[in-house]
């Protein structure tokens, strides 16, 4: 998949307002309770497998942390940005079910 240029990444992060990062990784922190985290993690797993992107998802002290980067450590591709958008959808879905 082609690598994203600086302008493309800036535009993507403009749409993914809660995400921060640079051309090598983007990150997001979410406040989720344990049941929300479990539902969220399952949704992310399904989407990430479909997109063939491996996110780093961890839980600590009531927060869920997600980090997206390429397997080779190079510049991000459209795959990571697509997954970030789908993660946003999963997050909103989990938060709206309560």
Secondary structure, 3 states (H helix, E strand, C coil): CCECCHHHHHHHHHHCCCCEECCCEEEEEEECCHHHHHHHHHHHHHHHHHHCCCCEEEEECCEEEEEEECCCCCCCEHHHHHHHHHHHHHHHHHHHCC
